[in-house]
Amino acid sequence: MANSIKVTLVKSGIGKSKRIKDTLKGLGLTKLNKTVVLNNSAPVRGMINKVLFLVRIEEE
């Protein structure tokens, strides 16, 4: 497994539940097409799985 994951927001969180919006904010994804590099850990993977339909993932 890679040490870091590159996550890009490709679909907006508008109209989604507060829980989904809070998860995106927790991942640092605040604007469309924003990319963040996160540590590959179990909590981060769990958050990504909750918003998988809104993001694109690349392992580094």
Residue frames as a rotation matrix with the C-alpha (Angstrom) as fourth column:
MET 1
0.569 0.822 0.000 0.00
0.822 -0.569 0.000 0.00
0.000 0.000 -1.000 0.00
ALA 2
-0.116 -0.569 0.814 1.11
0.480 -0.749 -0.456 3.54
0.869 0.338 0.360 -0.67
ASN 3
-0.646 -0.224 -0.730 1.80
0.762 -0.247 -0.599 5.94
-0.046 -0.943 0.330 2.18
SER 4
-0.651 0.429 -0.626 -0.40
-0.161 -0.884 -0.439 8.68
-0.742 -0.184 0.644 0.78
ILE 5
-0.219 0.706 0.674 -3.59
0.919 0.381 -0.100 9.01
-0.327 0.598 -0.732 -1.23
LYS 6
-0.979 -0.012 -0.202 -4.48
-0.062 -0.932 0.357 11.82
-0.193 0.362 0.912 -3.62
VAL 7
-0.289 0.953 0.090 -8.21
0.858 0.300 -0.417 12.60
-0.425 -0.043 -0.904 -3.45
THR 8
-1.000 0.009 0.014 -9.99
0.000 -0.850 0.526 14.98
0.016 0.526 0.850 -5.85
LEU 9
-0.299 0.949 -0.098 -13.54
0.156 -0.052 -0.986 16.27
-0.941 -0.310 -0.133 -5.49
VAL 10
-0.982 -0.096 0.165 -15.21
0.167 -0.014 0.986 15.70
-0.092 0.995 0.030 -8.88
LYS 11
-0.239 0.957 0.165 -18.88
0.512 -0.020 0.859 16.10
0.825 0.289 -0.485 -7.96
SER 12
-0.500 0.036 0.865 -20.46
-0.449 -0.865 -0.224 18.74
0.740 -0.501 0.449 -5.74
GLY 13
-0.870 0.173 -0.462 -21.78
0.472 0.561 -0.680 18.10
0.142 -0.810 -0.569 -2.24
ILE 14
-0.772 0.635 0.021 -24.70
-0.631 -0.763 -0.140 20.48
-0.073 -0.122 0.990 -2.79
GLY 15
0.131 0.940 -0.315 -28.01
-0.865 0.263 0.427 18.79
0.485 0.217 0.847 -1.99
LYS 16
-0.166 -0.262 -0.951 -26.32
0.166 0.943 -0.289 16.00
0.972 -0.206 -0.113 -0.01
SER 17
0.740 0.496 -0.454 -26.88
0.473 0.095 0.876 15.31
0.477 -0.863 -0.164 3.67
LYS 18
0.770 -0.439 0.463 -25.04
-0.602 -0.742 0.297 17.24
0.214 -0.507 -0.835 6.38
ARG 19
0.660 -0.513 0.549 -23.11
-0.078 0.680 0.729 14.09
-0.747 -0.524 0.408 7.22
ILE 20
0.530 -0.448 0.720 -21.70
0.844 0.354 -0.402 13.89
-0.074 0.821 0.566 3.67
LYS 21
0.710 -0.237 0.663 -20.85
0.067 -0.915 -0.399 17.61
0.701 0.328 -0.634 3.66
ASP 22
0.774 -0.414 0.478 -19.08
-0.605 -0.262 0.752 17.29
-0.186 -0.872 -0.453 7.02
THR 23
0.598 -0.564 0.570 -17.08
0.417 0.826 0.380 14.32
-0.685 0.010 0.729 5.74
LEU 24
0.559 -0.376 0.740 -15.94
0.714 -0.236 -0.659 16.30
0.422 0.896 0.136 2.69
LYS 25
0.741 -0.258 0.620 -14.95
-0.384 -0.920 0.076 19.19
0.551 -0.294 -0.781 4.93
GLY 26
0.769 -0.432 0.470 -13.06
-0.332 0.359 0.872 16.81
-0.546 -0.827 0.133 7.21
LEU 27
0.481 -0.588 0.650 -11.10
0.777 0.629 -0.006 15.51
-0.406 0.508 0.760 4.22
GLY 28
-0.304 -0.604 -0.737 -10.26
0.211 -0.797 0.566 19.10
-0.929 0.017 0.370 3.23
LEU 29
-0.732 0.129 0.669 -12.35
0.680 0.082 0.728 19.01
0.039 0.988 -0.148 0.06
THR 30
-0.338 0.572 -0.747 -14.08
0.350 -0.661 -0.664 22.38
-0.874 -0.486 0.023 0.02
LYS 31
0.079 0.326 -0.942 -14.22
-0.718 -0.637 -0.281 23.26
-0.692 0.698 0.184 -3.69
LEU 32
0.903 0.318 0.289 -14.86
-0.015 0.696 -0.718 21.34
-0.429 0.645 0.633 -6.88
ASN 33
0.776 -0.630 -0.023 -11.72
0.180 0.255 -0.950 19.91
0.604 0.734 0.312 -8.50
LYS 34
0.396 -0.662 0.636 -9.68
-0.899 -0.422 0.121 20.51
0.188 -0.620 -0.762 -5.35
THR 35
0.505 -0.342 -0.793 -7.04
0.089 0.934 -0.346 17.85
0.859 0.104 0.502 -4.74
VAL 36
0.498 -0.380 0.780 -5.62
-0.866 -0.272 0.420 16.94
0.052 -0.884 -0.465 -1.33
VAL 37
-0.098 -0.599 -0.795 -2.93
-0.234 0.790 -0.566 14.46
0.967 0.131 -0.218 -0.36
LEU 38
0.527 0.397 0.751 -3.84
-0.823 0.018 0.568 12.44
0.212 -0.918 0.337 2.74
ASN 39
-0.604 -0.698 0.385 -2.15
-0.782 0.612 -0.118 9.75
-0.153 -0.372 -0.916 4.79
ASN 40
-0.123 0.519 -0.846 -3.26
-0.471 0.719 0.510 6.23
0.873 0.461 0.156 3.96
SER 41
-0.950 -0.112 0.291 -4.82
-0.312 0.346 -0.885 5.24
-0.001 -0.931 -0.364 7.28
ALA 42
-0.705 0.705 -0.077 -7.95
0.703 0.709 0.060 3.37
0.097 -0.012 -0.995 8.31
PRO 43
-0.137 0.715 -0.686 -9.91
0.514 -0.541 -0.666 6.48
-0.847 -0.444 -0.293 9.44
VAL 44
-0.441 -0.086 -0.893 -9.13
-0.569 -0.743 0.352 8.32
-0.694 0.664 0.279 6.20
ARG 45
-0.984 0.086 -0.155 -10.08
-0.063 0.648 0.759 5.26
0.166 0.757 -0.632 4.12
GLY 46
-0.496 0.846 -0.194 -13.40
0.816 0.378 -0.437 5.07
-0.297 -0.375 -0.878 5.98
MET 47
-0.084 0.430 -0.899 -14.15
0.016 -0.902 -0.432 8.73
-0.996 -0.051 0.068 5.27
ILE 48
-0.717 -0.241 -0.654 -13.29
-0.620 -0.209 0.757 8.26
-0.319 0.948 0.000 1.59
ASN 49
-0.915 0.399 0.060 -15.59
0.396 0.859 0.324 5.23
0.078 0.320 -0.944 1.37
LYS 50
-0.216 0.876 -0.430 -18.50
0.631 -0.211 -0.747 7.38
-0.745 -0.433 -0.507 2.61
VAL 51
0.380 0.320 -0.868 -18.03
-0.301 -0.844 -0.443 9.90
-0.875 0.430 -0.224 -0.20
LEU 52
-0.438 -0.659 0.611 -16.70
0.277 0.548 0.790 7.57
-0.855 0.515 -0.057 -2.89
PHE 53
0.151 0.610 0.778 -19.40
0.954 0.115 -0.276 8.63
-0.258 0.784 -0.564 -5.36
LEU 54
0.962 0.215 -0.169 -18.16
0.187 -0.968 -0.168 12.25
-0.200 0.130 -0.971 -5.22
VAL 55
0.453 -0.877 -0.161 -14.39
-0.628 -0.442 0.640 11.80
-0.633 -0.189 -0.751 -5.40
ARG 56
0.827 -0.374 -0.419 -11.61
-0.148 0.574 -0.806 10.36
0.542 0.729 0.419 -7.55
ILE 57
0.770 -0.542 0.338 -8.73
-0.303 0.155 0.940 8.54
-0.562 -0.826 -0.045 -5.84
GLU 58
0.636 -0.691 -0.344 -5.13
-0.208 0.275 -0.939 8.07
0.743 0.668 0.031 -6.91
GLU 59
0.900 -0.413 -0.140 -2.54
0.297 0.346 0.890 6.26
-0.319 -0.842 0.435 -4.83
GLU 60
0.688 -0.724 -0.056 0.95
-0.649 -0.579 -0.493 7.67
0.325 0.375 -0.868 -4.71
